[in-house]
Amino acid sequence: MHRSVMDILRSRTVRLNGSTNASVRDPAPSRGDFDRSWFMDSPQIHTELFLLILTGGSSERMGTAKAGLAGIDGDLPNAERLVGLAHEIGAVAVQLGERWGSPDIHIDDQPRQGPLGALIHAYESLKDISVDSRFVILACDLYRISRRELEVLVEPRSADAVMFRVSGVVNWTAVLLSTPGLAQLSESFKSGNMSLGRAIVSIENRVELNGDQLGLSDGLLDADDPLEYKSQRTVTSPVVLED
């Protein structure tokens, strides 16, 4: 039987499908500048808003784990930096795939069926989520994304999916989904679709924000290889990628 999200957050580990594949960080102060108490006692953290960080994948073109490379504003692995951004906007931080640092919830992507499969695995693992829950989906290679982009993304809207268009192209690396929207992704996946981007744009009740007009396109850049990563870095990183 699946346990409720509240039970999961109050425990250290939860067994799903007979194995321990979802775990919760210790009830201790978080790492990072926000330095707050265990978030279950904090009114700033909303259990109806989750930030799902995709930390899996082979990263063959990058040559190293994308989640472990530093983001723009420090030397912390980007997957850990995104946990901090989740807390800044009052979201529960969930990592899907490899664990980095201290997310509120970690779910091991055991099926290994790509980013869409990882999201569906998370959706099924957190089965007792509320119909009013919302989910920010972030790729781990958004090294320049900031609180500003996320706050625009989570503004109240009557839509099952909210995404950005950058240079006329839908960007699926930073998306907001409602619970019904996530359920639609599940149906798409079960029908044989393996593409997260294709599944997201198939959601009819969606809002597309113009990232260029909002001045947010720079923060929505991702990096697939060492050259793209190096071109996006504006501060010195302790991570060195060999040419």
C-alpha positions, 0 to 999 in steps of 0.5 A, a space after each residue: 500500500 502506498 503511504 501518503 505524502 505527509 507520511 513520507 515526509 515525516 519518515 526517513 524512508 518509504 518502501 514502494 513495490 517491495 523495495 526501498 526506492 524512495 527516501 527522505 532526508 533526515 529531519 535536520 536543518 537544510 544546507 544552503 543559504 536559507 538555513 531553515 528548520 525541518 520544513 514540516 514545521 515551516 509555514 513557507 513550505 507548501 506540500 501542494 507544490 513539488 519540484 521534481 529534479 530529473 537527475 538520471 540519464 547516461 550523460 554520454 555527450 557531456 562525458 560526466 554526470 550533468 547533475 554533478 556540474 556546478 551551476 552559475 552561482 557557485 560551486 555546488 552540484 547543480 542538482 543540489 543548487 536546484 534543491 535550494 531553489 525549490 525551498 526558496 519558492 516554498 516547494 518540496 524538493 524531489 530528486 528522480 534518479 541519482 541522489 545529490 545532497 539532501 533532497 526532501 524526497 529521493 526516488 530511485 528511477 529503477 525502471 530506467 525508461 527515460 525522463 518521461 518514465 522517471 516522472 511516471 514512476 514518481 507519480 505512481 510512487 507518490 500516489 496519494 498526492 492531492 488533486 490540487 498538487 502542482 509539480 515543477 519539472 526541471 532538467 538537471 542541466 539548467 545551470 543558469 535557471 534562477 528563482 525568477 524563472 520559477 516564480 513566473 512558472 508557478 504563478 496561479 493559472 487555470 492550466 494543466 501545463 505551463 511551459 516556456 517558448 524560447 526562440 519559438 520552440 517549446 522548452 520542456 526542461 522547465 514545466 509546471 504540471 497539475 495533478 491532472 496534467 501529470 495523469 495525462 502524461 501517464 496515459 501518454 506513456 502507457 499508450 507507448 509514447 516515450 518522449 517527454 516533450 511530445 507528451 507535454 505538448 499533447 496536453 490541451 489545457 496548457 499555457 505557453 509563456 514567451 520566454 524571450 519577451 519575459 526576459 527569461 530565455 537566458 535562464 532557460 538554457 540547458 547544456 548537452 555537451 562540455 562546449 555548451 556548458 563552458 559557454 554558459 559559465 560566467 563564474 569559475 567552477 571547480 569542475 574541470 571538463 577535459 577537452 
